[in-house]
Amino acid sequence: MVSSLPVAGSGGRGVIVSLGSSVAFGLVYFLTPYLAPMSGEEVWAIRTVVTLPFIALVLVSMRSGRQISEIGRRIRLRPVLALGVVACGALLGAQLWLFAWAPLNGRAMQAALGYFLLPLVLVVLGRLLYRDRMRWWQWLAAGIAAVGVVYEIVRVGGVSWETLLVTLGYPAYFVLRRMLRTNHLGGMFWEMAAAAPLATVLVVLAIVDGSALSVNPALWWTAPAVALFSAFALLLYVLAARLLPLSLFGLLSYAEPALLLVASLLMGERIEAGEWFTYGAIWAAVLVLVVGGLVSLRRPAE
């Protein structure tokens, strides 16, 4: 998320921070069902309201507040940029909503599959749009994943919308941010700010309605606590991006969907007999990418 050179001698700390981020996001995924009977929309809203000032605090502490002011200056000079920022905010908001909605509605497994597929889609998209170099093992991984997806389409007539929202929505978000030159934490601040009015309204309505709070009074503190913890996970993610080389950071990102899958299984979801081939193909593709990436890190000159 943050464009920065890795800090010398910080690789070990970066690995720990990256894995800590993945564990934190996995815990957020696992804890979300305990926020019932809040809806996915209400969980998204409280997280947005809490995360916005947290991002601002992080930027200030990192002495990167100019990222916010620079985008504000660009919007004043070219107001149409605001539409792009709002579009990015909508795409990001959809992903954050799904991250809250899926575990509350027994669809955590489908969303986790999307996070497994996402890096593979990004690899292919980078090749098609930006002419990024793809090595043979990346093509192999993409091919194996494609076999699994085709099998799932044939088996059930399609791929779940939750999986598609992750695998197609995030790439659209990343590409648009790159086009707008807002692909840093300051850009995310503006995206969250665009969604903040709606989020604030939803939080107020939830408090006024009071039905969820009457059923689960602990939500007065558990909902903000989980929201703050998710913001902390985001901070760890940002720090890992600063401390690690991009290639190693990308490889470690596979820990998150693996933990999301574990969280899904702990929440009582199961992999059906007919789904094992699809999941097996995706995991095999991820394994190929990880092994190939580790080898390339040891031999960067290839």
C-alpha positions as a Markdown table, in Angstrom:
| # | Residue | x | y | z |
|---|---|---|---|---|
| 1 | Met | 0.0 | 0.0 | 0.0 |
| 2 | Val | 2.8 | 2.4 | 0.8 |
| 3 | Ser | 5.5 | 3.0 | -1.7 |
| 4 | Ser | 8.7 | 2.9 | 0.3 |
| 5 | Leu | 12.1 | 1.3 | 0.1 |
| 6 | Pro | 12.7 | -1.4 | 2.7 |
| 7 | Val | 14.7 | -0.4 | 5.7 |
| 8 | Ala | 18.2 | -1.9 | 5.9 |
| 9 | Gly | 18.5 | -4.8 | 8.2 |
| 10 | Ser | 14.7 | -4.9 | 8.9 |
| 11 | Gly | 13.9 | -8.1 | 6.9 |
| 12 | Gly | 13.5 | -10.2 | 10.1 |
| 13 | Arg | 11.2 | -7.6 | 11.7 |
| 14 | Gly | 9.3 | -7.2 | 8.5 |
| 15 | Val | 8.5 | -11.0 | 8.3 |
| 16 | Ile | 7.3 | -10.9 | 11.9 |
| 17 | Val | 5.1 | -7.8 | 11.2 |
| 18 | Ser | 3.7 | -9.3 | 8.0 |
| 19 | Leu | 2.8 | -12.5 | 9.7 |
| 20 | Gly | 1.3 | -10.6 | 12.6 |
| 21 | Ser | -0.9 | -8.7 | 10.1 |
| 22 | Ser | -2.1 | -11.9 | 8.6 |
| 23 | Val | -2.9 | -13.4 | 12.0 |
| 24 | Ala | -4.7 | -10.1 | 13.0 |
| 25 | Phe | -6.9 | -10.2 | 9.9 |
| 26 | Gly | -7.6 | -13.9 | 10.5 |
| 27 | Leu | -8.7 | -13.1 | 14.1 |
| 28 | Val | -10.9 | -10.3 | 12.9 |
| 29 | Tyr | -12.5 | -12.7 | 10.4 |
| 30 | Phe | -13.0 | -15.2 | 13.2 |
| 31 | Leu | -14.4 | -12.7 | 15.7 |
| 32 | Thr | -16.9 | -11.1 | 13.4 |
| 33 | Pro | -19.7 | -13.6 | 14.0 |
| 34 | Tyr | -19.5 | -12.7 | 17.7 |
| 35 | Leu | -20.9 | -9.3 | 16.6 |
| 36 | Ala | -24.2 | -10.8 | 15.7 |
| 37 | Pro | -27.0 | -9.7 | 15.5 |
| 38 | Met | -25.3 | -6.7 | 13.8 |
| 39 | Ser | -25.7 | -6.8 | 10.1 |
| 40 | Gly | -22.7 | -6.8 | 7.7 |
| 41 | Glu | -23.6 | -3.2 | 6.8 |
| 42 | Glu | -23.4 | -2.1 | 10.4 |
| 43 | Val | -20.1 | -3.9 | 11.0 |
| 44 | Trp | -18.7 | -2.3 | 7.9 |
| 45 | Ala | -19.9 | 1.1 | 9.1 |
| 46 | Ile | -18.4 | 1.0 | 12.6 |
| 47 | Arg | -15.1 | -0.2 | 11.1 |
| 48 | Thr | -15.1 | 2.7 | 8.6 |
| 49 | Val | -15.8 | 5.2 | 11.3 |
| 50 | Val | -13.1 | 3.9 | 13.5 |
| 51 | Thr | -10.5 | 3.3 | 10.8 |
| 52 | Leu | -10.6 | 6.8 | 9.2 |
| 53 | Pro | -9.1 | 8.7 | 12.2 |
| 54 | Phe | -6.7 | 5.7 | 12.8 |
| 55 | Ile | -5.3 | 6.1 | 9.2 |
| 56 | Ala | -4.9 | 9.9 | 9.8 |
| 57 | Leu | -3.1 | 9.2 | 13.1 |
| 58 | Val | -0.8 | 6.7 | 11.3 |
| 59 | Leu | 0.1 | 9.1 | 8.6 |
| 60 | Val | 0.8 | 11.9 | 11.0 |
| 61 | Ser | 3.0 | 9.6 | 13.1 |
| 62 | Met | 4.8 | 8.5 | 10.0 |
| 63 | Arg | 5.3 | 12.1 | 9.0 |
| 64 | Ser | 3.4 | 11.4 | 5.8 |
| 65 | Gly | 0.4 | 13.7 | 6.3 |
| 66 | Arg | 1.3 | 15.5 | 3.0 |
| 67 | Gln | -0.1 | 12.4 | 1.2 |
| 68 | Ile | -3.6 | 13.6 | 2.3 |
| 69 | Ser | -3.0 | 17.3 | 1.5 |
| 70 | Glu | -1.5 | 16.5 | -1.9 |
| 71 | Ile | -4.6 | 14.7 | -3.1 |
| 72 | Gly | -6.7 | 17.5 | -1.7 |
| 73 | Arg | -4.7 | 20.0 | -3.8 |
| 74 | Arg | -5.1 | 17.8 | -6.9 |
| 75 | Ile | -8.9 | 17.6 | -6.4 |
| 76 | Arg | -9.1 | 21.4 | -6.1 |
| 77 | Leu | -7.2 | 21.8 | -9.4 |
| 78 | Arg | -9.1 | 19.0 | -11.1 |
| 79 | Pro | -12.5 | 18.3 | -9.4 |
| 80 | Val | -13.2 | 15.3 | -11.7 |
| 81 | Leu | -10.6 | 13.5 | -9.7 |
| 82 | Ala | -13.1 | 13.4 | -6.8 |
| 83 | Leu | -15.3 | 11.1 | -8.9 |
| 84 | Gly | -12.4 | 8.7 | -9.2 |
| 85 | Val | -11.7 | 8.8 | -5.5 |
| 86 | Val | -15.4 | 8.1 | -4.8 |
| 87 | Ala | -15.3 | 5.1 | -7.2 |
| 88 | Cys | -12.3 | 3.8 | -5.5 |
| 89 | Gly | -14.0 | 4.3 | -2.1 |
| 90 | Ala | -17.0 | 2.3 | -3.4 |
| 91 | Leu | -14.8 | -0.6 | -4.6 |
| 92 | Leu | -12.9 | -0.7 | -1.3 |
| 93 | Gly | -16.2 | -0.4 | 0.6 |
| 94 | Ala | -17.6 | -3.4 | -1.2 |
| 95 | Gln | -14.6 | -5.5 | -0.2 |
| 96 | Leu | -14.7 | -4.3 | 3.4 |
| 97 | Trp | -18.4 | -5.0 | 3.6 |
| 98 | Leu | -17.9 | -8.5 | 2.2 |
| 99 | Phe | -15.2 | -9.1 | 4.8 |
| 100 | Ala | -17.8 | -8.4 | 7.5 |
| 101 | Trp | -20.8 | -9.9 | 5.8 |
| 102 | Ala | -19.4 | -13.3 | 4.7 |
| 103 | Pro | -18.5 | -14.7 | 8.2 |
| 104 | Leu | -21.8 | -13.4 | 9.6 |
| 105 | Asn | -23.8 | -15.2 | 6.9 |
| 106 | Gly | -22.0 | -18.5 | 6.6 |
| 107 | Arg | -20.2 | -17.6 | 3.4 |
| 108 | Ala | -16.7 | -17.2 | 4.8 |
| 109 | Met | -15.3 | -20.1 | 2.8 |
| 110 | Gln | -16.4 | -18.6 | -0.6 |
| 111 | Ala | -14.8 | -15.3 | 0.3 |
| 112 | Ala | -11.6 | -17.0 | 1.5 |
| 113 | Leu | -11.4 | -18.8 | -1.9 |
| 114 | Gly | -11.5 | -15.4 | -3.6 |
| 115 | Tyr | -8.5 | -14.3 | -1.5 |
| 116 | Phe | -6.6 | -17.4 | -2.7 |
| 117 | Leu | -7.4 | -16.6 | -6.3 |
| 118 | Leu | -6.6 | -12.9 | -6.1 |
| 119 | Pro | -2.8 | -13.0 | -6.3 |
| 120 | Leu | -3.1 | -15.3 | -9.3 |
| 121 | Val | -5.5 | -12.8 | -11.0 |
| 122 | Leu | -3.1 | -9.9 | -10.2 |
| 123 | Val | -0.2 | -11.8 | -11.7 |
| 124 | Val | -2.0 | -12.3 | -15.0 |
| 125 | Leu | -3.5 | -8.8 | -15.0 |
| 126 | Gly | 0.0 | -7.3 | -14.5 |
| 127 | Arg | 1.1 | -9.2 | -17.6 |
| 128 | Leu | -1.8 | -8.1 | -19.7 |
| 129 | Leu | -2.0 | -4.4 | -18.7 |
| 130 | Tyr | 1.5 | -3.5 | -17.6 |
| 131 | Arg | 3.6 | -6.0 | -19.5 |
| 132 | Asp | 5.0 | -7.4 | -16.3 |
| 133 | Arg | 7.3 | -10.3 | -16.9 |
| 134 | Met | 5.8 | -13.7 | -16.1 |
| 135 | Arg | 8.1 | -16.6 | -15.4 |
| 136 | Trp | 7.2 | -20.2 | -16.4 |
| 137 | Trp | 6.2 | -21.1 | -12.9 |
| 138 | Gln | 3.8 | -18.2 | -12.7 |
| 139 | Trp | 2.2 | -19.3 | -16.0 |
| 140 | Leu | 2.0 | -22.8 | -14.5 |
| 141 | Ala | 0.3 | -21.6 | -11.4 |
| 142 | Ala | -2.2 | -19.5 | -13.4 |
| 143 | Gly | -3.0 | -22.6 | -15.5 |
| 144 | Ile | -3.5 | -24.9 | -12.5 |
| 145 | Ala | -5.8 | -22.3 | -10.9 |
| 146 | Ala | -7.7 | -21.9 | -14.2 |
| 147 | Val | -8.4 | -25.7 | -14.3 |
| 148 | Gly | -9.8 | -25.5 | -10.8 |
| 149 | Val | -12.1 | -22.6 | -11.7 |
| 150 | Val | -13.3 | -24.2 | -14.9 |
| 151 | Tyr | -14.1 | -27.4 | -13.0 |
| 152 | Glu | -16.1 | -25.4 | -10.5 |
| 153 | Ile | -18.0 | -23.6 | -13.2 |
| 154 | Val | -18.9 | -26.9 | -14.9 |
| 155 | Arg | -19.8 | -28.5 | -11.5 |
| 156 | Val | -22.2 | -25.9 | -10.2 |
| 157 | Gly | -22.8 | -23.7 | -13.3 |
| 158 | Gly | -20.6 | -20.9 | -12.0 |
| 159 | Val | -18.4 | -19.5 | -9.3 |
| 160 | Ser | -20.0 | -17.9 | -6.2 |
| 161 | Trp | -20.5 | -14.1 | -6.4 |
| 162 | Glu | -18.5 | -13.7 | -3.2 |
| 163 | Thr | -15.4 | -15.3 | -4.9 |
| 164 | Leu | -15.9 | -13.2 | -8.0 |
| 165 | Leu | -16.3 | -10.0 | -6.0 |
| 166 | Val | -12.9 | -10.5 | -4.4 |
| 167 | Thr | -11.1 | -11.8 | -7.5 |
| 168 | Leu | -12.5 | -9.1 | -9.8 |
| 169 | Gly | -13.3 | -6.2 | -7.5 |
| 170 | Tyr | -9.9 | -5.8 | -5.9 |
| 171 | Pro | -8.0 | -5.8 | -9.3 |
| 172 | Ala | -10.4 | -3.1 | -10.6 |
| 173 | Tyr | -9.7 | -1.1 | -7.4 |
| 174 | Phe | -5.9 | -1.5 | -7.7 |
| 175 | Val | -5.9 | -0.6 | -11.4 |
| 176 | Leu | -8.1 | 2.5 | -10.8 |
| 177 | Arg | -5.9 | 3.7 | -8.0 |
| 178 | Arg | -2.8 | 3.3 | -10.2 |
| 179 | Met | -4.5 | 5.3 | -13.0 |
| 180 | Leu | -5.4 | 8.1 | -10.5 |
| 181 | Arg | -2.0 | 8.0 | -8.8 |
| 182 | Thr | -3.6 | 7.6 | -5.4 |
| 183 | Asn | -2.1 | 4.2 | -4.6 |
| 184 | His | -0.8 | 5.0 | -1.1 |
| 185 | Leu | -2.2 | 5.3 | 2.4 |
| 186 | Gly | -3.2 | 9.0 | 1.8 |
| 187 | Gly | -5.4 | 7.8 | -1.1 |
| 188 | Met | -7.0 | 5.2 | 1.2 |
| 189 | Phe | -7.7 | 8.0 | 3.7 |
| 190 | Trp | -9.7 | 9.9 | 1.0 |
| 191 | Glu | -11.5 | 6.7 | -0.1 |
| 192 | Met | -12.6 | 6.0 | 3.5 |
| 193 | Ala | -13.5 | 9.7 | 3.9 |
| 194 | Ala | -15.8 | 9.4 | 0.9 |
| 195 | Ala | -17.6 | 6.4 | 2.6 |
| 196 | Ala | -17.6 | 8.0 | 6.0 |
| 197 | Pro | -20.9 | 10.0 | 5.7 |
| 198 | Leu | -22.9 | 6.8 | 4.8 |
| 199 | Ala | -21.0 | 4.9 | 7.5 |
| 200 | Thr | -21.8 | 7.5 | 10.1 |
| 201 | Val | -25.5 | 7.4 | 9.2 |
| 202 | Leu | -25.6 | 3.6 | 9.5 |
| 203 | Val | -23.9 | 3.7 | 12.9 |
| 204 | Val | -26.4 | 6.4 | 14.2 |
| 205 | Leu | -29.4 | 4.4 | 12.9 |
| 206 | Ala | -28.1 | 1.2 | 14.5 |
| 207 | Ile | -27.8 | 3.1 | 17.8 |
| 208 | Val | -31.2 | 4.7 | 17.5 |
| 209 | Asp | -32.8 | 1.4 | 16.5 |
| 210 | Gly | -31.1 | -0.4 | 19.4 |
| 211 | Ser | -32.4 | -3.9 | 18.5 |
| 212 | Ala | -28.9 | -5.4 | 18.1 |
| 213 | Leu | -27.7 | -3.7 | 21.2 |
| 214 | Ser | -30.7 | -4.9 | 23.2 |
| 215 | Val | -30.0 | -8.5 | 22.2 |
| 216 | Asn | -26.2 | -8.2 | 22.7 |
| 217 | Pro | -25.4 | -5.3 | 25.0 |
| 218 | Ala | -21.7 | -6.2 | 24.8 |
| 219 | Leu | -21.7 | -4.7 | 21.3 |
| 220 | Trp | -21.2 | -1.3 | 22.9 |
| 221 | Trp | -17.6 | -2.2 | 23.5 |
| 222 | Thr | -17.0 | -5.3 | 21.3 |
| 223 | Ala | -17.9 | -3.7 | 18.0 |
| 224 | Pro | -15.5 | -0.7 | 18.5 |
| 225 | Ala | -12.9 | -3.0 | 19.9 |
| 226 | Val | -13.0 | -5.3 | 16.9 |
| 227 | Ala | -13.0 | -2.3 | 14.6 |
| 228 | Leu | -10.0 | -0.9 | 16.3 |
| 229 | Phe | -8.2 | -4.2 | 16.1 |
| 230 | Ser | -8.9 | -4.4 | 12.3 |
| 231 | Ala | -7.4 | -0.9 | 12.0 |
| 232 | Phe | -4.4 | -2.2 | 13.9 |
| 233 | Ala | -4.1 | -5.1 | 11.4 |
| 234 | Leu | -4.0 | -2.5 | 8.7 |
| 235 | Leu | -1.2 | -0.7 | 10.5 |
| 236 | Leu | 0.8 | -3.9 | 10.6 |
| 237 | Tyr | 0.2 | -4.4 | 6.9 |
| 238 | Val | 1.5 | -0.9 | 6.1 |
| 239 | Leu | 4.6 | -1.4 | 8.3 |
| 240 | Ala | 5.3 | -4.7 | 6.6 |
| 241 | Ala | 5.1 | -3.1 | 3.2 |
| 242 | Arg | 7.7 | -0.6 | 4.3 |
| 243 | Leu | 10.1 | -3.1 | 5.9 |
| 244 | Leu | 10.1 | -5.8 | 3.3 |
| 245 | Pro | 11.1 | -6.1 | -0.4 |
| 246 | Leu | 8.0 | -6.2 | -2.5 |
| 247 | Ser | 8.6 | -9.7 | -3.7 |
| 248 | Leu | 8.9 | -11.2 | -0.2 |
| 249 | Phe | 6.0 | -9.1 | 1.0 |
| 250 | Gly | 3.8 | -10.6 | -1.8 |
| 251 | Leu | 4.8 | -14.1 | -0.9 |
| 252 | Leu | 4.0 | -13.6 | 2.7 |
| 253 | Ser | 0.6 | -12.3 | 1.8 |
| 254 | Tyr | -0.5 | -15.9 | 1.1 |
| 255 | Ala | -0.6 | -16.4 | 4.9 |
| 256 | Glu | -3.8 | -14.3 | 5.2 |
| 257 | Pro | -6.1 | -16.4 | 3.0 |
| 258 | Ala | -4.8 | -19.5 | 4.6 |
| 259 | Leu | -5.7 | -18.2 | 8.0 |
| 260 | Leu | -9.1 | -17.0 | 6.7 |
| 261 | Leu | -9.8 | -20.6 | 5.6 |
| 262 | Val | -8.8 | -21.8 | 9.0 |
| 263 | Ala | -11.1 | -19.3 | 10.6 |
| 264 | Ser | -13.9 | -20.4 | 8.2 |
| 265 | Leu | -13.5 | -24.0 | 9.3 |
| 266 | Leu | -13.4 | -23.0 | 13.0 |
| 267 | Met | -16.7 | -21.2 | 12.4 |
| 268 | Gly | -18.3 | -24.4 | 11.4 |
| 269 | Glu | -18.1 | -24.2 | 7.6 |
| 270 | Arg | -17.0 | -27.3 | 5.7 |
| 271 | Ile | -15.5 | -28.1 | 2.3 |
| 272 | Glu | -18.0 | -30.2 | 0.4 |
| 273 | Ala | -16.9 | -33.4 | -1.3 |
| 274 | Gly | -17.4 | -31.9 | -4.8 |
| 275 | Glu | -15.3 | -28.8 | -3.9 |
| 276 | Trp | -12.1 | -30.6 | -3.0 |
| 277 | Phe | -10.8 | -30.6 | -6.6 |
| 278 | Thr | -11.3 | -26.9 | -6.9 |
| 279 | Tyr | -9.6 | -26.1 | -3.6 |
| 280 | Gly | -6.9 | -28.6 | -4.3 |
| 281 | Ala | -6.1 | -26.9 | -7.6 |
| 282 | Ile | -6.1 | -23.4 | -6.0 |
| 283 | Trp | -3.8 | -24.6 | -3.2 |
| 284 | Ala | -1.5 | -26.3 | -5.7 |
| 285 | Ala | -1.3 | -23.1 | -7.7 |
| 286 | Val | -0.5 | -21.1 | -4.6 |
| 287 | Leu | 2.2 | -23.6 | -3.7 |
| 288 | Val | 3.8 | -23.3 | -7.1 |
| 289 | Leu | 3.8 | -19.5 | -6.7 |
| 290 | Val | 5.3 | -19.6 | -3.3 |
| 291 | Val | 8.0 | -22.1 | -4.1 |
| 292 | Gly | 8.9 | -20.3 | -7.4 |
| 293 | Gly | 9.0 | -17.0 | -5.6 |
| 294 | Leu | 11.3 | -18.3 | -2.9 |
| 295 | Val | 13.6 | -19.7 | -5.5 |
| 296 | Ser | 13.6 | -16.4 | -7.4 |
| 297 | Leu | 14.5 | -14.6 | -4.2 |
| 298 | Arg | 17.5 | -16.8 | -3.7 |
| 299 | Arg | 18.6 | -16.3 | -7.3 |
| 300 | Pro | 17.4 | -12.8 | -8.3 |
| 301 | Ala | 19.7 | -12.6 | -11.2 |
| 302 | Glu | 17.7 | -15.2 | -13.2 |
